Amino acid sequence: MKKLISTLGFIIASNLTLANFSFAQTSTNVGLSTGTLNSILDASLAVKIVILILVSLSMTCWGIGWTKYQEFKVL
């Protein structure tokens, strides 16, 4: 058991020391537009249709819930 713990400790320590070295320079400035609206506009027609269906069904459910709330508020 002690040998297993020491082996795991060595593996973890070696991974931590290797993680500190960076061999390639990286840039985080890639110039992609990742906003919600840009993602929807760049999507295919099938994805846009599915999103439209989901949004319309969501609005319908909220409308039904709102009318039920108004009905029960009167009671």
PyMOL commands that set and color helices and strands:
alter all, ss='L'
color gray80, all
select helices_A, chain A and resi 2-19+36-42+45-74
alter helices_A, ss='H'
color red, helices_A
deselect
rebuild
show_as cartoon
